[in-house]
Amino acid sequence: MQEAVFDFLKIENWFEFWWVALGFVAQAIFASRFIVQWIASEKEGRSYVPVAFWYLSISGGLLMLAYAIYRQDPVFILGQSTGVIVYTRNLMLIHRTKHADADAVHTQK
């Protein structure tokens, strides 16, 4: 059984197996962001990107970046690292807006 799994995954040992498992988990987290966005849009009745989308993006992106670094794949590394920058920036903008809105509410009272 182990040999069949290793052959299927094109790996040679358990250390590599756990890296591949991490890659699958990362991909699942990253892909789940679209399901979250779809459900949120259906609830809103319009296209809508919830904050959870960005947290799933950065979580899955960072895990996939770690996997890409392990695989030493420069194309994958470049793609994931630039994505993580964009996801981080979006979260910074969201939190800045929330703090500005909260400050505006406190100054009105």
ZIGI-V54265 format. One record per pair of residues at least 12 apart in sequence whose C-alpha atoms are under 8 Angstrom apart, sorted by the first residue. I is the first residue (numbers start at 1). J is the second residue. Records with the same first field share a line. If there is no record, write none. Layout:
I=J + J
//
This chain:
19=67 + 70
20=67
22=63 + 67
23=63 + 64 + 67
26=59 + 60 + 61 + 63 + 64
27=60 + 64
28=60
29=56 + 57 + 59 + 60
30=56 + 57 + 59 + 60 + 61
32=56
33=52 + 53 + 54 + 56 + 57
34=53
36=50 + 52 + 53
37=49 + 50 + 53
51=91 + 94
54=87 + 88 + 90 + 91
55=87 + 91
57=84 + 87
58=84 + 87 + 88
61=80 + 81 + 83 + 84
62=80 + 81 + 84
64=80
65=77 + 80 + 81
//
